[in-house]
Amino acid sequence: MSLAPALLLSMPQLTDPSFSKSVVLLCEHGPEGAFGLVVNHPSELSAAEAVQLEPPVEGANGLQLLLGGPVEPQRGWILTSQAPDGVDSRPVGAGLYLSASPLLLRRVLTARPLPKRTHVLAGYAGWGPGQLDEELAQSAWLIMPVELDLVFEIPSTSAWEMALRRLGADPHMLQMGHGVH
């Protein structure tokens, strides 16, 4: 049974820095593996600084690039809550759409004001067959329903703590080694 779409909240035993205090939008989950995007790890670069489009983007709006995960960091994604017009995209569920369209990327990077409920991400989180299920069985992740404000509106530095609190967990207790059961 697929768990997607859902939000995965990393637990302290996940020591990979790519997932420290991460909120991951789980986009696909099945027997062949899982695919997700870390939605709360900002890059130091703007999205326009990180992408290479021909011709180069002019008049970029400063939209921040998020680090979507450690797999294929050169690969870009556009995550939005608006069904994109005239470009390839696919629904993720929970009112979200995912695209890798260069045309949409150019639109997003030059939109003024900044596009609402839209992220540009580099890389992704990937799990092989059964890997995520095993990590879930080891309590490495908590699962919660997708809440769009956690994905788009809560500041990245607060999203993990806010999500845990919404589940009734105290983030400070987790960091001191007390688990969630």
N, C-alpha and C positions, 0 to 999 in steps of 0.2 A: 504494500500500500504506500502510495506516495505521500510524503509529508509536505510537499511543496504546494502552494507557496506558504512560507512561514518565516519567522525570524529566529535565528539561532544566536544565543548569547553565550559567549565563551566563558568557561570557568577557569579559575586560577591554575589548575593542573595542566592546561594547555600552555606549554612553555614557548612555543614558536612565536617570536615577536610579531609576525604577520597577523596573529590572532589575539594578541593581548588586549583584553577589554573590548573585544570586537562584537559588533552587531552585524550579522550576515543575513542578507536576504537570500533564502534558499529558493532558487528558481526551478530547479529540476531535481527529482529524487526518484530512483528506480533501481531495478536489479543491476543495470549496467553502471551505476555510480550516481554521483550527485554533482550539481553545479550551483554555485552561489556567488554573491558579490558582497564584499565587506563595504558597508555603507557609512561607516563612521571613522575612517582613517584618512584624513586629508593629507595631501602632498604639500610640499612647500612651493610647488609650481602652480601657475594657473593652467587651466586645460589648454588654452591657446599656445602657451609656451611648450607644452609637452607634445602636441600633435604636429605631424608633418603633412600638410595638405598642399596640393598644387592647384592653382596658385596659392601662396601663403595667405593666411587669414589676416585681413586688415581691419582695424577698428574693433579688435576683440574687447569683450565686455568684462574680462577679469574673473569669469566663473572659475571656481577652484576645482582642481583635479583631485579626485579621490583615488586611493589605492585599493582597488577592488579585490586584490588577493595576489599571492605569490606566483601563480601560474600564468605564463605568457604575459609578463608585464608590459610588453610592447603592443599588446592587443587592446583596443579601445572599445568602450561600450557607452551607449547613451541609455539611461534609465529615466523614464518619464511616466507621469500619471495621465498624460494626454495621448490619445491614439494619434501617432504621427501621420500627416497627410502626404501621400505621394511617394513614400519611401518604404523599403522593406523593414518590417518590424514584426515582433511576435508578442502576443499577450503572455504575461507571466502569471497572471491571476491577481486577485486583490486590487484590480483597477490599475495595474502597472504594465508597461510595455518596454521591451528591450530591443535595441537596434544597434547596428554597427555601420549605418549608412553615412558615408562621407558628406552627402548632401545635407542630411539632418544635423550632423556634427557642425558643419559650417553655419547653418541656421542658428543652432543653439549658442555657438561661440560669439555670434555677432548680434544676437537679440538684445534689444533694449526696450524696457527694463529687462533685468535678468529673467530668464524663463522660470516660471514657478514650478515647483515640484519636478525638477529635472536635475540629474547628476551626469557628469562625464567621469568615467572610471577607467583606470588602467589595470589590466590583469583581472584574474578571477580566482576563486577558491574552487578546487576540484577534488573529488574523492573517487577512488576506484570502487569496483563492485564490493558492497558490504562494508566499506571502510567507515562511512559516516554512521551506519547502524552500530558498528562496534564502538565508535567514539561516544555515541549516545548511550549505549549500555554501560559505558565506563563513567557516565555523568560528566563528560567533558563539555557538554553543551546543554543549555536549557532551551526549550522550544516554546515559542509564543506565537499567537496570530499576528499577521502583518498589521501594523498600525502606521499609517502614512506619515503622521507627524514625527514618529521616531526615525523614519527613513529620510524625511526631507526638511523638517522644521526645527527639531530640537538640535542645538549645537552639537557638533561631533564629539566634543569633549565631555558632554553630559549624557549622550544617548544611551550608553551601556548602563550607567547607574540608574537612569530614569526607567529603562526597560525592566531592570531587576526589581526596582521598587514597585512597578506596576504588577509584577508577579508575586509581590509580598515578601521578597528577599531583601536583606540588608547587605548592600555591597561591601560595607566595612567589615562585617562578620566573615564574608567570603574571603576577603583578602587576608584575614588573620588565620585562615586555614579551616574554618568551619564550613562544612558542605551544605548543600541544599538537598533535602530528602523528600 
